[in-house]
């Protein structure tokens, strides 16, 4: 199954659950409106290709030569180059160098390199029905190792201790639980996150979600699925609660005051 076919499938994904968690209205809008990839998402996607599918990266990407498109000749050269690569992802030489540097940093990391060497399959589309709600679900892990372990490659600003903030913000603990449960069990399908920074010196670190946090992720995705099922039944894809919300700052902020 291609990436486009996977995303076109109506089953609920973890990214869909993230939107549900924000509000059902956000989920409904995103499903009905196509969004363009952000620059960060683009770098992430290209890094995935370079690391996990290097042959596809080589065949599907074309590095743009140095062309001054402000000139008449430059515009003609650009049109000719684009015409020669109608199906290719066009990337700048700067992007190409950066992605290769990120790839090399991952291969130079002892643990990350060992994990990648044991990959059995990449971009594995999986579908199942949630037993509690009957909702059709889907996931597409970056890679599955020979022993069944799941690998997810994350580009980030901070691959070290700060990655915990990314886990909370982007609900990676929900992802680990959702994928693990959907593909078998967390005992046989643990997930390792290979985090790599997108700025020099492109540091790499590997992380797993602790058991208590995994259970928190499981409870979160189950709650999101119940919300989705309720909205499907009622047809009410509501937004934020209509009231005046009270905001309390964290204790550490108050202490600074």
Buried (B, 14 or more C-beta within 10 A) or exposed (E): EEEEEBEEBEBBBBBBBBBBBBBBBBBBBBEEEEEEEEEEEBBBBBBBBBBBBEEBBEEBBBBBEEBEEEEEEEEEBBEEBEEEBEEBBEBEEEBBEBBEEBBEBBEEBEEBEEBBEEBEEBBBBBBBEBEEBEBEBBBBBBBBBEEBBBBBBBBBEBBEEEBEEBBEEBBBBBBBBBBBBBBBEBEEBBBBBBBBBBEEEBBBBBBEBEEEBBBBBBEBBBBBBBBBBEBBEEEEBBEEEEEEEEEEEEEEEEEEE
